[in-house]
Amino acid sequence: MPDATALLSSVFGFSAFRPGQAEIVEAVTEGQNVLAIMPTGGGKSLCFQLPALCREGVTVVISPLIALMRDQVRGLREAGVEAGALTSGNTEAETAEVFEALEQGRMKLLYMAPERLAAGGTERMLKRIGVTMIAVDEAHCVSQWGHDFRPDYLRIGSLRDALGVPLAAFTATADEETREEIVERLFAGRAPRLFLGGFDRPNIHLAFAPKDGPRRQILAYAAARKGQSGIVYCSSRAKTVDLAAALRAEGHSACHYHGAMDAEERREVERRFSQEDGLIVTATVAFGMGVDKPDIRWVAHADLPKSIESYYQEIGRAGRDGAPAETLTLYGPDDIRLRRTQIDEGLAPPERKQADHGRLNALLGLAEALGCRRRQLLAYFGEVSQPCGNCDLCDTPPELFDGTTAVRMGLSAILRTGESFGAGHLIDIVMGNATDKVTQRGHERLPTFGVGRDYSKSQWQAIFRQMMGRDLIRPDPERHGALRMTEAARPILRGEESVELRRDVIRAAQSARPTVKAMVSDEDAPLLSALKARRRAFAEDQRVPAYVIFPDRTLIEMAERRPVTLDQMAGIGGVGATKLQRYGAAFLEVITGAPPPAQHPQRQRLAGREAGTVFDRLSEIQLELSRGPDGTGKYLSCPHSTLRWIAERRPATLDELERAPGMGAQKAERFGPAFMEALHEA
């Protein structure tokens, strides 16, 4: 077996392993099952590429992105290693070249996307070419708790069993839950040898800033780093295009990247970024995982990432060469609302949504940190560290003040309203804003009404944001994002503990510019998200666009009016009789938290109409008189269709009533006078 240290020098040109690499390379080379968690830039790829050269046979590498595979294959070939990739982006000539090298026994590393495992014949082909090891890059994609879940990764475990070969899995970010699922999915629950590398990237400077004209902030940040390669992550495709144009107008070399672009356009951006110095790419998170560029000098987030794992992986694309690199993350209340909405509108089960909210809370805690950011970031991944001296809060310690009184005002408002409302409604209460929703619920009579007039609305938003960041309050996904108090807040509310807040971000919020008006109020936004999630489930099941089920304006009206019966639901614009019958109960269950009482189809057809109320009264009368006035007579009842006919037609005399379909003389005699009285009252 070739010597790994000798190959490290002769093939890859390194005189020594990076910390942690040698032990992993040895274990993988020996054929042990391995799970290695290593920081971005820590040299993961070498830990399966080098063993592949030391072992007999072919190592198949499962990797999530074509760009990532192309970069690694290109680098290996430059180093004199026979490697190839089978991807949907291959030309016919490239694919033929790969198969020729495999058949001749020349190839050592074969890269494949997980989607190819579903193709017929892939397993037979891998057996035929003599695969002796499987390497899985970005292994967190196998976990539904991870932030880049790829369903086709779930096939890897069965492939390992079919080939009967060892498996080595690698990822940069995996908390304990994600690690457990990786072990279960890839190793059938049999614990592999675990290598948990440090998460610290000390060369990366960490910084967060509240949004205050985010385009201007990004342009200023890029201007101070002109000529350096950088990435600006954005939450929308449109924003990538807009920011790239703004950067070019300022004299930067910049282009955009998102998943809806043509494959050739994306490939051209990847090529330019890998080859050009000083290029800035504005991108969605679709960009970066597959770009192995060592000298990215800065990464900026124009919007808050979706989790602390996503944040860690995305900033980790800077400074992979070990030289100093910088990061900036902008955040604001709209970002938090967007990320909450994405979680709530997803189709994940409640426990997954709860965990995703927890991950977002951890990121908010990092954004609102009172001390060293790196210390807090590493603590999330289970590492203890000292203040780093390389983050914005170490550079300039934040200005703090005793925020106990303000926090207690907010907590009191949450408790006195039954932990049933979001920040928007709670802020109206503490500020003394007698909105329609406040007065409808009688909340203007609460002791907390108007106690917080010393702060503006934007300042209260900053206070509630910091309360979430300190994990004093959490949104409850089962109650449409209503804020509830955590155990950590109770000693503060009782006056047993104090709490410090950042005065600098509250002062900055005083002059914050107004945000774009949302479709609904803060109070109704979580319910709208839940309604959209239910709509999406119906749409995906029926394979139709979401608006075919209900348009947005219908869901907005549901969120604002909050019907609790099918009759009230029928009064919502866009809810006709057929849609009420198909979807009414399901959407009411989202609003009320419980399915509505079952209704006979004949009654349901009268929903929202005055005839429905008449039908209900006739049903009550019929039940009371079913065995006569004294309760001893022969049992009689009218069909539901008869009650509907009477409720709609409203006969004016007993003779007309007797002629109603399904009525007759006997029933008219028993029920007629009472029915006519009810019709007269109606």
C-alpha positions as CSV (number, residue, x, y, z in Angstrom):
1,M,0.0,0.0,0.0
2,P,1.5,3.4,-1.0
3,D,2.6,5.6,1.9
4,A,0.1,8.4,2.5
5,T,2.7,10.9,3.7
6,A,4.8,10.4,0.6
7,L,1.8,10.9,-1.6
8,L,0.8,14.0,0.3
9,S,4.0,15.6,-0.8
10,S,4.5,14.1,-4.2
11,V,0.9,14.4,-5.5
12,F,-0.6,17.2,-3.5
13,G,2.5,19.3,-2.7
14,F,2.0,19.6,1.0
15,S,4.8,19.0,3.5
16,A,2.6,18.2,6.4
17,F,-1.0,17.4,7.3
18,R,-3.3,20.1,8.7
19,P,-4.5,19.5,12.3
20,G,-6.7,16.4,12.4
21,Q,-6.2,15.2,8.9
22,A,-3.6,12.5,9.5
23,E,-5.8,10.5,11.9
24,I,-8.8,10.6,9.5
25,V,-6.6,9.7,6.5
26,E,-5.3,6.7,8.4
27,A,-8.7,5.5,9.5
28,V,-10.2,5.8,6.0
29,T,-7.2,4.1,4.3
30,E,-7.6,1.2,6.7
31,G,-11.2,0.7,5.6
32,Q,-12.9,1.9,8.7
33,N,-16.4,3.5,8.5
34,V,-15.8,7.2,9.3
35,L,-17.9,10.3,10.0
36,A,-15.7,13.4,10.0
37,I,-17.0,16.8,11.0
38,M,-14.4,19.4,9.8
39,P,-14.6,23.1,9.4
40,T,-15.0,24.6,5.9
41,G,-11.4,25.1,4.7
42,G,-10.1,22.3,7.0
43,G,-9.1,20.0,4.1
44,K,-12.0,17.6,4.0
45,S,-11.5,16.5,0.4
46,L,-7.9,15.4,1.0
47,C,-9.2,13.0,3.7
48,F,-10.9,10.9,1.0
49,Q,-8.8,11.7,-2.0
50,L,-5.5,10.6,-0.5
51,P,-6.9,7.3,0.9
52,A,-8.3,6.6,-2.6
53,L,-4.8,6.7,-4.0
54,C,-3.5,4.4,-1.2
55,R,-6.2,1.8,-1.6
56,E,-6.9,-0.8,-4.4
57,G,-9.9,-0.3,-6.7
58,V,-12.1,2.7,-7.3
59,T,-13.5,5.2,-4.7
60,V,-16.9,6.6,-5.6
61,V,-17.5,10.1,-4.3
62,I,-21.2,11.2,-3.8
63,S,-21.2,15.0,-4.0
64,P,-24.2,17.4,-4.2
65,L,-23.2,19.9,-6.8
66,I,-21.9,19.6,-10.4
67,A,-19.6,22.7,-9.9
68,L,-18.1,21.1,-6.8
69,M,-17.3,17.9,-8.6
70,R,-15.9,19.7,-11.6
71,D,-13.6,21.7,-9.4
72,Q,-12.3,18.7,-7.6
73,V,-11.8,16.6,-10.7
74,R,-10.0,19.5,-12.4
75,G,-7.7,19.8,-9.4
76,L,-7.0,16.1,-9.2
77,R,-6.2,15.9,-12.9
78,E,-3.8,18.9,-12.6
79,A,-2.1,16.9,-9.9
80,G,-1.7,13.9,-12.1
81,V,-4.6,11.8,-10.6
82,E,-7.0,9.9,-12.8
83,A,-10.4,11.2,-11.8
84,G,-13.7,11.8,-13.5
85,A,-17.3,12.7,-12.9
86,L,-20.6,11.4,-14.2
87,T,-23.0,14.3,-14.2
88,S,-26.0,15.7,-16.1
89,G,-23.6,18.5,-17.2
90,N,-21.3,16.1,-19.1
91,T,-20.9,16.2,-22.8
92,E,-21.1,12.8,-24.6
93,A,-17.4,12.9,-25.1
94,E,-16.7,13.5,-21.4
95,T,-18.9,10.6,-20.4
96,A,-17.3,8.3,-22.9
97,E,-13.9,9.3,-21.6
98,V,-14.9,8.5,-18.1
99,F,-16.2,5.0,-19.0
100,E,-13.1,4.3,-21.0
101,A,-10.9,5.1,-18.1
102,L,-13.1,2.9,-15.8
103,E,-13.1,-0.1,-18.1
104,Q,-9.3,0.1,-18.5
105,G,-8.8,0.2,-14.7
106,R,-7.1,3.6,-14.8
107,M,-9.5,5.6,-12.7
108,K,-9.1,6.0,-8.9
109,L,-11.9,8.5,-8.1
110,L,-15.3,8.6,-9.7
111,Y,-17.6,11.5,-8.7
112,M,-21.4,11.2,-8.9
113,A,-24.4,13.2,-7.9
114,P,-26.8,11.4,-5.5
115,E,-29.6,11.7,-8.1
116,R,-27.7,9.2,-10.3
117,L,-28.1,6.5,-7.8
118,A,-31.8,6.3,-8.8
119,A,-30.8,5.5,-12.4
120,G,-31.2,1.8,-13.5
121,G,-27.9,0.0,-13.8
122,T,-25.8,2.3,-11.6
123,E,-25.4,-0.3,-8.9
124,R,-24.4,-3.0,-11.4
125,M,-21.9,-0.6,-13.0
126,L,-20.3,0.2,-9.7
127,K,-19.9,-3.5,-8.9
128,R,-18.4,-4.2,-12.3
129,I,-15.7,-1.4,-12.1
130,G,-14.5,-2.6,-8.7
131,V,-15.6,0.1,-6.2
132,T,-13.9,-0.5,-2.9
133,M,-15.0,2.6,-0.9
134,I,-17.7,5.2,-0.8
135,A,-17.0,8.8,0.2
136,V,-19.9,11.1,0.9
137,D,-19.2,14.8,0.7
138,E,-21.6,17.3,2.4
139,A,-23.1,14.4,4.4
140,H,-25.5,16.7,6.2
141,C,-27.6,16.6,3.1
142,V,-28.8,13.2,4.2
143,S,-30.4,14.6,7.3
144,Q,-33.9,16.1,7.3
145,W,-32.6,18.1,10.3
146,G,-29.8,19.5,8.2
147,H,-30.0,22.8,6.2
148,D,-29.5,21.3,2.7
149,F,-31.6,18.2,2.8
150,R,-31.4,16.1,-0.5
151,P,-33.8,13.2,-0.6
152,D,-31.5,11.2,-3.0
153,Y,-28.9,11.0,-0.3
154,L,-31.2,8.5,1.4
155,R,-30.2,5.9,-1.2
156,I,-26.6,5.9,-0.2
157,G,-27.1,3.6,2.8
158,S,-28.6,0.9,0.7
159,L,-25.8,1.3,-1.9
160,R,-23.2,0.7,0.8
161,D,-25.0,-2.5,1.9
162,A,-25.3,-3.7,-1.8
163,L,-21.6,-3.1,-2.5
164,G,-20.4,-4.2,1.0
165,V,-17.7,-1.6,1.2
166,P,-16.6,0.9,3.9
167,L,-18.1,4.4,3.9
168,A,-16.5,7.7,4.9
169,A,-18.8,10.7,5.3
170,F,-17.7,14.3,5.6
171,T,-19.4,17.6,6.5
172,A,-18.6,21.0,7.9
173,T,-21.7,21.6,9.9
174,A,-23.7,19.0,11.9
175,D,-25.1,19.5,15.3
176,E,-25.9,16.5,17.5
177,E,-29.3,15.8,16.0
178,T,-27.9,16.0,12.5
179,R,-25.0,13.7,13.4
180,E,-27.4,11.1,14.8
181,E,-29.5,11.1,11.6
182,I,-26.4,10.8,9.4
183,V,-25.3,7.7,11.4
184,E,-28.8,6.2,11.1
185,R,-29.2,6.9,7.4
186,L,-25.7,6.1,6.1
187,F,-24.4,3.5,8.6
188,A,-27.7,1.7,9.5
189,G,-27.3,2.9,13.1
190,R,-23.9,1.2,13.6
191,A,-21.7,3.9,15.0
192,P,-18.8,4.8,12.7
193,R,-15.5,6.2,14.0
194,L,-16.3,9.8,14.7
195,F,-13.9,12.6,14.2
196,L,-15.2,15.9,15.5
197,G,-12.8,18.6,14.4
198,G,-12.8,22.1,15.9
199,F,-15.2,24.6,14.4
200,D,-13.1,27.7,14.9
201,R,-11.9,29.6,11.9
202,P,-9.8,32.2,13.7
203,N,-8.8,34.0,10.5
204,I,-12.4,35.1,9.8
205,H,-13.6,38.4,11.3
206,L,-17.3,38.2,12.3
207,A,-19.6,41.2,12.3
208,F,-23.4,41.8,12.4
209,A,-25.3,45.1,11.9
210,P,-29.0,46.0,12.0
211,K,-30.3,47.0,8.6
212,D,-30.3,50.8,7.9
213,G,-30.5,51.2,4.2
214,P,-29.1,47.7,3.3
215,R,-28.1,48.5,-0.3
216,R,-26.1,51.5,0.9
217,Q,-24.5,49.3,3.6
218,I,-23.5,46.6,1.2
219,L,-22.1,49.1,-1.4
220,A,-20.1,50.8,1.4
221,Y,-18.7,47.5,2.6
222,A,-17.7,46.5,-0.9
223,A,-16.1,49.9,-1.6
224,A,-13.8,49.5,1.4
225,R,-12.6,46.1,-0.1
226,K,-12.4,47.1,-3.8
227,G,-10.4,44.6,-5.8
228,Q,-11.0,41.7,-3.5
229,S,-13.1,38.6,-4.3
230,G,-16.3,38.5,-2.4
231,I,-19.8,37.0,-2.1
232,V,-23.0,38.8,-1.2
233,Y,-25.7,36.3,-0.2
234,C,-29.3,37.5,-0.8
235,S,-32.7,36.0,0.2
236,S,-34.2,36.5,-3.3
237,R,-33.3,36.1,-6.9
238,A,-34.4,39.6,-7.8
239,K,-32.1,41.1,-5.1
240,T,-29.1,39.3,-6.6
241,V,-29.7,40.9,-10.0
242,D,-30.4,44.3,-8.4
243,L,-27.3,44.4,-6.2
244,A,-25.0,43.1,-8.9
245,A,-26.1,46.0,-11.2
246,A,-25.6,48.5,-8.3
247,L,-22.1,47.2,-7.7
248,R,-21.2,47.4,-11.4
249,A,-22.5,51.0,-11.4
250,E,-20.0,51.7,-8.5
251,G,-17.1,50.4,-10.6
252,H,-16.9,46.9,-9.3
253,S,-16.6,43.7,-11.3
254,A,-19.8,41.9,-10.3
255,C,-22.3,39.3,-11.5
256,H,-25.3,37.5,-10.1
257,Y,-26.1,33.8,-9.6
258,H,-29.3,32.0,-8.7
259,G,-31.0,28.7,-9.3
260,A,-33.4,29.9,-12.0
261,M,-30.5,30.9,-14.4
262,D,-29.7,28.8,-17.4
263,A,-27.2,26.1,-16.6
264,E,-24.6,27.6,-19.1
265,E,-25.0,31.0,-17.5
266,R,-24.4,29.5,-14.0
267,R,-21.4,27.6,-15.3
268,E,-19.9,30.8,-16.8
269,V,-20.3,32.6,-13.4
270,E,-18.6,29.7,-11.7
271,R,-15.8,29.8,-14.2
272,R,-15.3,33.6,-13.9
273,F,-15.3,33.4,-10.1
274,S,-12.7,30.7,-10.0
275,Q,-10.4,32.4,-12.5
276,E,-10.9,36.2,-12.1
277,D,-9.4,38.2,-9.3
278,G,-11.6,40.7,-7.5
279,L,-14.9,39.5,-8.9
280,I,-18.0,39.9,-6.6
281,V,-20.9,37.5,-7.0
282,T,-24.3,38.4,-5.6
283,A,-26.1,35.1,-5.1
284,T,-28.7,33.0,-3.4
285,V,-27.4,30.1,-1.3
286,A,-27.4,28.0,-4.4
287,F,-23.9,29.5,-5.0
288,G,-20.7,28.7,-3.0
289,M,-21.0,25.1,-1.9
290,G,-19.5,24.0,-5.2
291,V,-16.8,26.7,-5.5
292,D,-13.5,25.6,-4.1
293,K,-11.9,29.1,-4.3
294,P,-9.3,29.6,-1.5
295,D,-8.9,33.3,-1.7
296,I,-12.4,34.7,-1.1
297,R,-11.6,37.7,1.1
298,W,-15.1,38.6,2.3
299,V,-18.6,37.3,2.5
300,A,-21.6,39.6,3.2
301,H,-25.2,38.6,3.9
302,A,-27.6,41.2,2.7
303,D,-30.3,39.3,4.5
304,L,-30.3,37.1,7.6
305,P,-29.5,33.5,6.9
306,K,-32.0,30.8,7.7
307,S,-30.1,29.1,10.5
308,I,-26.9,29.2,12.5
309,E,-25.6,26.2,10.5
310,S,-26.3,27.9,7.2
311,Y,-24.6,31.1,8.5
312,Y,-21.5,29.1,9.6
313,Q,-21.2,27.2,6.3
314,E,-21.7,30.3,4.1
315,I,-19.1,32.5,6.0
316,G,-16.8,29.5,5.9
317,R,-16.4,30.1,2.1
318,A,-14.2,33.0,3.0
319,G,-10.5,32.7,3.8
320,R,-10.0,29.0,3.0
321,D,-6.4,29.8,2.4
322,G,-6.0,30.7,6.1
323,A,-5.3,34.4,5.3
324,P,-7.4,37.1,7.0
325,A,-11.0,37.3,5.7
326,E,-14.1,39.3,6.8
327,T,-17.8,38.9,7.1
328,L,-20.8,41.1,7.6
329,T,-24.4,40.0,8.2
330,L,-27.3,42.5,8.0
331,Y,-30.5,41.7,9.8
332,G,-33.8,43.4,10.5
333,P,-37.4,42.6,11.6
334,D,-38.5,41.8,8.0
335,D,-35.8,39.1,7.9
336,I,-37.0,37.5,11.0
337,R,-40.6,37.6,9.8
338,L,-39.4,36.0,6.5
339,R,-37.5,33.2,8.1
340,R,-40.3,32.5,10.6
341,T,-42.7,32.4,7.6
342,Q,-40.5,30.0,5.6
343,I,-40.5,27.6,8.6
344,D,-44.2,27.9,9.4
345,E,-45.3,27.5,5.7
346,G,-43.1,24.5,5.2
347,L,-44.6,21.0,5.2
348,A,-42.3,19.7,8.0
349,P,-43.9,18.0,11.0
350,P,-44.3,20.2,14.2
351,E,-41.3,18.8,15.9
352,R,-39.1,19.7,12.9
353,K,-40.6,23.2,12.8
354,Q,-39.9,23.6,16.5
355,A,-36.3,22.6,16.0
356,D,-35.9,25.0,13.0
357,H,-37.3,27.9,15.1
358,G,-34.7,26.9,17.8
359,R,-31.9,27.1,15.2
360,L,-33.2,30.5,14.1
361,N,-33.3,31.6,17.7
362,A,-29.7,30.7,18.1
363,L,-28.8,32.8,15.1
364,L,-30.8,35.7,16.5
365,G,-28.9,35.3,19.7
366,L,-25.6,35.6,17.8
367,A,-26.9,38.7,16.1
368,E,-27.9,40.3,19.4
369,A,-24.9,39.0,21.3
370,L,-23.6,41.2,24.2
371,G,-20.0,39.9,24.0
372,C,-17.6,38.0,21.7
373,R,-19.5,36.6,18.8
374,R,-17.0,33.8,18.1
375,R,-17.3,32.6,21.7
376,Q,-21.1,32.4,21.3
377,L,-20.9,30.8,17.9
378,L,-18.5,28.1,19.0
379,A,-20.6,27.4,22.2
380,Y,-23.5,26.5,19.9
381,F,-21.4,23.7,18.4
382,G,-20.3,22.6,21.9
383,E,-16.9,24.3,22.0
384,V,-15.6,26.5,24.8
385,S,-13.3,29.5,23.9
386,Q,-12.0,32.8,25.2
387,P,-12.9,36.2,23.6
388,C,-11.4,36.1,20.1
389,G,-10.3,39.7,19.5
390,N,-11.4,39.2,15.9
391,C,-15.1,40.2,15.8
392,D,-16.9,43.5,15.8
393,L,-17.9,43.2,19.5
394,C,-14.4,42.5,20.6
395,D,-13.2,45.5,18.4
396,T,-15.9,47.8,19.9
397,P,-17.7,46.4,23.0
398,P,-21.4,47.2,22.8
399,E,-23.0,49.9,25.0
400,L,-25.2,48.1,27.5
401,F,-28.0,49.3,29.9
402,D,-30.2,47.8,32.5
403,G,-33.2,46.8,30.4
404,T,-35.1,44.9,33.1
405,T,-38.0,47.4,33.3
406,A,-38.6,47.3,29.5
407,V,-38.3,43.5,29.4
408,R,-40.8,43.1,32.3
409,M,-43.3,45.4,30.4
410,G,-43.0,43.1,27.4
411,L,-43.3,39.9,29.4
412,S,-46.3,41.2,31.3
413,A,-48.1,42.0,28.1
414,I,-47.4,38.5,26.8
415,L,-48.8,36.9,30.0
416,R,-51.8,39.2,30.4
417,T,-52.9,38.3,26.8
418,G,-52.6,34.6,27.3
419,E,-49.4,34.1,25.3
420,S,-51.6,34.3,22.2
421,F,-50.2,37.2,20.2
422,G,-47.2,38.3,18.2
423,A,-44.9,41.2,18.7
424,G,-47.0,43.7,16.6
425,H,-50.1,43.5,18.9
426,L,-48.0,43.4,22.1
427,I,-46.2,46.6,21.0
428,D,-49.5,48.3,20.4
429,I,-50.5,47.4,23.9
430,V,-47.4,48.7,25.7
431,M,-47.3,51.8,23.6
432,G,-51.0,52.5,24.3
433,N,-52.2,52.3,20.6
434,A,-55.9,51.7,20.8
435,T,-56.2,49.9,17.4
436,D,-59.3,48.0,16.4
437,K,-57.8,44.7,17.4
438,V,-56.7,46.0,20.8
439,T,-60.2,47.4,21.6
440,Q,-62.0,44.4,20.1
441,R,-60.2,42.2,22.7
442,G,-60.5,44.7,25.5
443,H,-56.7,45.0,25.8
444,E,-56.9,48.7,26.3
445,R,-58.1,47.9,29.8
446,L,-55.0,45.9,30.7
447,P,-52.6,47.4,33.4
448,T,-49.8,47.2,30.8
449,F,-51.6,49.3,28.2
450,G,-49.5,52.4,27.5
451,V,-46.7,51.7,30.1
452,G,-44.0,51.7,27.3
453,R,-44.7,55.1,25.7
454,D,-41.1,56.1,26.3
455,Y,-40.0,53.9,23.4
456,S,-40.9,54.2,19.7
457,K,-42.4,51.2,17.8
458,S,-39.0,50.5,16.1
459,Q,-37.3,50.6,19.5
460,W,-39.8,48.2,20.9
461,Q,-39.1,45.9,17.9
462,A,-35.4,46.0,18.8
463,I,-36.3,45.2,22.4
464,F,-38.5,42.2,21.5
465,R,-35.8,41.1,19.0
466,Q,-33.2,41.1,21.8
467,M,-35.6,39.3,24.1
468,M,-35.8,36.6,21.5
469,G,-32.1,36.6,21.0
470,R,-31.7,36.1,24.8
471,D,-34.2,33.2,24.6
472,L,-36.5,34.9,27.0
473,I,-39.4,34.5,24.6
474,R,-40.0,32.2,21.7
475,P,-42.6,32.0,18.9
476,D,-44.9,29.1,19.3
477,P,-45.4,27.5,15.9
478,E,-48.5,25.6,17.1
479,R,-50.1,29.0,17.9
480,H,-49.1,30.7,14.6
481,G,-46.0,32.3,16.0
482,A,-47.6,33.8,19.2
483,L,-44.8,34.7,21.6
484,R,-44.6,32.7,24.8
485,M,-42.3,33.2,27.8
486,T,-39.5,30.7,28.5
487,E,-38.4,29.5,32.0
488,A,-35.4,31.8,31.7
489,A,-37.7,34.9,31.8
490,R,-39.6,34.0,34.9
491,P,-37.0,35.2,37.5
492,I,-36.8,38.5,35.5
493,L,-40.6,38.9,35.7
494,R,-40.6,38.2,39.4
495,G,-37.9,40.8,40.0
496,E,-35.3,38.2,41.1
497,E,-32.9,38.8,38.2
498,S,-32.0,41.7,36.0
499,V,-31.2,41.7,32.3
500,E,-28.9,43.9,30.2
501,L,-29.8,45.1,26.7
502,R,-27.8,46.8,24.0
503,R,-28.5,50.5,24.0
504,D,-26.6,51.0,20.7
505,V,-29.1,49.0,18.6
506,I,-32.1,50.5,20.3
507,R,-30.7,54.0,19.7
508,A,-30.1,53.0,16.0
509,A,-33.7,51.8,15.8
510,Q,-35.0,55.3,16.8
511,S,-34.0,56.6,13.4
512,A,-34.7,53.4,11.4
513,R,-36.6,54.0,8.2
514,P,-40.1,52.6,7.9
515,T,-40.2,49.2,6.3
516,V,-42.4,48.2,3.3
517,K,-45.9,47.4,4.4
518,A,-46.5,43.7,4.8
519,M,-49.5,42.0,3.3
520,V,-51.0,41.6,6.8
521,S,-50.2,43.0,10.3
522,D,-47.5,41.4,12.5
523,E,-50.4,40.0,14.5
524,D,-51.9,38.1,11.5
525,A,-48.7,37.2,9.7
526,P,-48.1,33.8,11.5
527,L,-51.7,32.7,10.8
528,L,-51.4,33.7,7.2
529,S,-48.2,31.6,7.0
530,A,-50.0,28.6,8.4
531,L,-52.9,29.0,6.0
532,K,-50.4,29.2,3.1
533,A,-48.8,26.0,4.3
534,R,-52.2,24.2,4.3
535,R,-52.9,25.6,0.8
536,R,-49.5,24.4,-0.4
537,A,-50.2,20.9,0.8
538,F,-53.5,20.8,-1.1
539,A,-51.8,22.2,-4.2
540,E,-48.9,19.8,-4.2
541,D,-51.3,16.8,-3.6
542,Q,-53.4,17.9,-6.6
543,R,-50.5,19.2,-8.7
544,V,-52.0,22.5,-9.3
545,P,-50.8,26.1,-8.7
546,A,-51.5,27.3,-5.1
547,Y,-53.8,30.1,-6.3
548,V,-56.2,27.5,-7.8
549,I,-57.0,26.4,-4.3
550,F,-57.4,29.9,-2.9
551,P,-55.8,33.2,-4.0
552,D,-53.7,35.2,-1.5
553,R,-56.4,37.7,-1.0
554,T,-58.8,35.0,0.3
555,L,-56.2,33.7,2.8
556,I,-55.4,37.3,3.9
557,E,-59.1,37.8,4.6
558,M,-59.2,34.5,6.6
559,A,-56.2,35.6,8.6
560,E,-57.7,39.0,9.4
561,R,-61.3,38.0,10.1
562,R,-60.6,34.5,11.6
563,P,-63.9,32.7,11.0
564,V,-64.7,30.0,13.5
565,T,-67.7,28.3,11.7
566,L,-68.4,27.2,8.2
567,D,-71.1,29.8,8.0
568,Q,-68.5,32.5,8.8
569,M,-66.0,30.9,6.4
570,A,-68.6,31.1,3.6
571,G,-68.6,34.8,4.0
572,I,-64.9,35.1,3.0
573,G,-64.4,36.3,-0.5
574,G,-63.4,33.5,-2.9
575,V,-64.9,30.7,-0.8
576,G,-67.8,29.4,-2.9
577,A,-70.0,26.5,-2.1
578,T,-67.8,23.9,-3.8
579,K,-64.6,25.2,-2.2
580,L,-66.3,25.4,1.2
581,Q,-67.3,21.8,0.9
582,R,-63.8,20.7,-0.2
583,Y,-61.5,22.9,1.9
584,G,-63.6,24.8,4.5
585,A,-63.1,22.4,7.4
586,A,-59.4,22.0,6.8
587,F,-58.8,25.8,6.8
588,L,-61.0,26.3,9.8
589,E,-58.9,23.7,11.7
590,V,-55.8,25.8,11.0
591,I,-57.5,28.9,12.3
592,T,-59.2,27.5,15.4
593,G,-56.8,24.6,16.2
594,A,-59.6,22.0,16.0
595,P,-61.8,20.6,13.3
596,P,-65.3,22.1,13.1
597,P,-68.4,20.1,14.1
598,A,-69.5,17.8,11.3
599,Q,-72.4,19.2,9.2
600,H,-74.8,17.3,7.0
601,P,-74.1,18.1,3.3
602,Q,-77.6,19.7,2.9
603,R,-76.9,22.1,5.8
604,Q,-73.4,22.8,4.4
605,R,-74.9,24.0,1.2
606,L,-76.7,26.8,3.1
607,A,-73.5,27.9,4.8
608,G,-73.2,31.7,5.1
609,R,-76.8,32.2,4.1
610,E,-79.8,33.2,6.3
611,A,-81.4,30.0,5.3
612,G,-78.7,28.2,7.2
613,T,-79.9,29.8,10.5
614,V,-83.5,28.8,9.6
615,F,-82.4,25.2,8.9
616,D,-80.7,25.0,12.3
617,R,-83.9,26.2,14.0
618,L,-86.1,23.8,12.1
619,S,-83.7,21.0,13.1
620,E,-84.0,21.9,16.8
621,I,-87.8,22.0,16.5
622,Q,-87.8,18.6,14.8
623,L,-85.7,17.1,17.6
624,E,-87.9,18.5,20.3
625,L,-91.1,17.2,18.6
626,S,-89.8,13.9,17.2
627,R,-92.0,11.9,19.7
628,G,-94.8,14.5,19.9
629,P,-95.4,17.4,22.4
630,D,-95.5,15.0,25.3
631,G,-92.6,12.7,24.2
632,T,-94.7,9.6,23.9
633,G,-95.8,9.6,20.3
634,K,-94.6,7.7,17.3
635,Y,-91.1,8.8,16.2
636,L,-91.2,11.1,13.1
637,S,-88.5,13.1,11.3
638,C,-88.1,15.0,8.1
639,P,-85.3,14.4,5.6
640,H,-82.5,17.0,5.7
641,S,-83.4,17.8,2.1
642,T,-86.9,18.7,3.3
643,L,-85.6,21.0,5.9
644,R,-83.4,22.7,3.4
645,W,-86.4,23.1,0.9
646,I,-88.4,24.7,3.7
647,A,-85.6,27.0,4.8
648,E,-85.0,28.2,1.3
649,R,-88.6,28.4,0.0
650,R,-90.3,29.5,3.2
651,P,-93.9,28.4,2.6
652,A,-96.4,31.0,3.7
653,T,-99.2,28.6,4.8
654,L,-99.6,25.2,6.4
655,D,-101.0,23.9,3.1
656,E,-97.9,24.9,1.2
657,L,-95.8,23.4,4.0
658,E,-97.6,20.1,3.7
659,R,-96.9,20.0,0.0
660,A,-93.1,20.3,0.6
661,P,-91.1,17.3,-0.7
662,G,-90.8,14.6,2.0
663,M,-93.4,16.3,4.3
664,G,-97.0,15.0,4.0
665,A,-100.0,15.4,6.3
666,Q,-98.8,13.4,9.3
667,K,-95.5,15.4,9.6
668,A,-97.3,18.7,8.8
669,E,-99.7,18.0,11.6
670,R,-96.9,17.4,14.1
671,F,-94.3,19.9,13.0
672,G,-96.3,22.4,11.0
673,P,-97.4,25.0,13.6
674,A,-93.9,25.2,15.2
675,F,-92.2,25.3,11.8
676,M,-94.5,28.1,10.6
677,E,-93.8,30.1,13.8
678,A,-90.0,29.8,13.2
679,L,-90.4,30.9,9.6
680,H,-92.5,33.9,10.7
681,E,-89.8,34.9,13.3
682,A,-87.1,34.6,10.6
